[in-house]
Amino acid sequence: MSRPPLREKPCAFCGRPFSDRKRWNGRDQWDDVKYCSRGCRAKAAAARRRS
């Protein structure tokens, strides 16, 4: 049995594409996820504070 293709979208901070994870999919959180990593989320928050 083949798996359906994973969804991908670009990170809001660095622009690198990242794919859906099982924990996001099960909780219907994929639409809320914006960043590929904790580091990008922290850097984006720091950039917002500086502005």
Backbone hydrogen bonds, N-H to C=O, Kabsch-Sander energy under -0.5 kcal/mol:
donor,donor_aa,acceptor,acceptor_aa,energy
9,K,18,F,-2.0
11,C,16,R,-1.8
12,A,34,K,-2.6
15,G,11,C,-0.9
18,F,9,K,-2.4
20,D,7,R,-2.3
25,N,21,R,-2.2
26,G,22,K,-2.4
27,R,23,R,-0.9
28,D,25,N,-1.1
29,Q,24,W,-3.0
30,W,24,W,-0.6
32,D,29,Q,-1.4
33,V,29,Q,-1.2
41,R,37,S,-1.8
42,A,38,R,-2.4
43,K,39,G,-2.5
44,A,40,C,-2.2
45,A,41,R,-1.8
46,A,42,A,-2.3
47,A,43,K,-2.2
48,R,44,A,-2.1
49,R,45,A,-2.0
50,R,46,A,-1.9
51,S,47,A,-1.3
